[in-house]
Amino acid sequence: MMGIPCITVYQDLWRLIAFVCVLFLMVNAAGCGTHLGADAEVSDRNEQMAAEVKVALAQEAGLNAAPIDVKVHKGVVTLGGFVEKESQRQAAGRAAGRVRGVESVINHLQLK
């Protein structure tokens, strides 16, 4: 009969340890999730805006958007790569600036 209470004590102890471990993991995950969630949201928005800028560049008449590199960070668009003419460089900057949410454009496009 002494074995039964001992087993119950160990079961209760393991339940307590499991509960503390789960609680610890939940608290840590909640703290990390908030920070990572905000970063992921910003990253997703940057990627979405970069895609919208690429579409705007592709729709620009007389501009080959394929070799133009587009990077976005918090509403600031950076264009990189090469174009044939100064008019194409300027057109790319204007097209990027017309995309909703773009706050500024850094035009690093160079002439071939």
N, C-alpha and C positions, 0 to 999 in steps of 0.2 A: 504494500500500500504506500510506502514511502516514495516509490518511483513515480507515481502519478502526480503528486504535487510538484515534484522536481521538474517533470516534463512541462507542466503548466507554467511554471516560473520561466523556464527557458523559452517557451512559446511567447509568453508575454514580453520577455526581454527582446526577442527577435522582432516582434511586432513594433516595439518601441524604437529599436534601431532602424528598422525599415521606414517607419514614419518620419524619424528625424532626417534620414537620408533623402527621402522624397521631398520633405519640406525644404531642405537645404538646396536641392536641385531646382525646385520651383522658384525659390527666392533668387538664386543666381541667374536662372534663365529669364526671369522677368526683368531683372536689371540689365542684362545684356540685350535682351530683345528690344527694349525701348531704344537703346542707342543704335543698335544695328538696323532696326526698323527705319529710323530716321535717315540713316546713311543710305539704305537701300532705296528709300523713296526719292531722295535727291538724285541718286545714281540713275534710277529709272527715268526720272524727269529729264535728266541730261541726255540720256540715250534717245528718248522720244523726241526731244528738241533737235538733236543732231540728225535724226532721220527726217524730220520735217524740213530742216535746212537743206539736206541732200535733195529732197523732192523739189524744193523751190529752185535750187541750182539747176536741176535737170530740166525744169520747165522754162528756164531762161533761154531765149532764142540766141543762137550763135555761140553757146557756151557748152563745152564738153565738161560735164560735172564729174566724170569717172575719176580723173586723176587728182581731184581736189579733196584734200583731207579736211574733215570737219571735226572739231572738238568743242565740247560745251562744258562749261563749269559755272553753275549758278547763274544762268542767263547770259553769260559772256561767251560768244562764239569766236573761235579762232579758226581762220581759214589758212591752209597751207598747201604747198604744191606749186605747180607751174601752169601758166596759161600763155597763149600766143601773143595777145595784144593787151595794151593798157586798158582799152575799153572793156575787155572781158574781165579783167581784174576788178574794175569799178562796178561792172554789172553784177559780179558775184557778191561783192560787199553789199550792194543795195538789196539784192534778192535775199541774202541772209538776214539783213536788218528788218525786212518786212514780215518775217515769221513771228507769229504771236508769242510773246514771252521773252523774246530776245531783247536784252537791255543794251548791249553794245557788241560791236564786231571788231575784232582785231584781224586785219587783213594782211597776212604774211605771204600772200600769193606773189610769185616772182615771174618775170617774163623769161621765156625760153631764149 
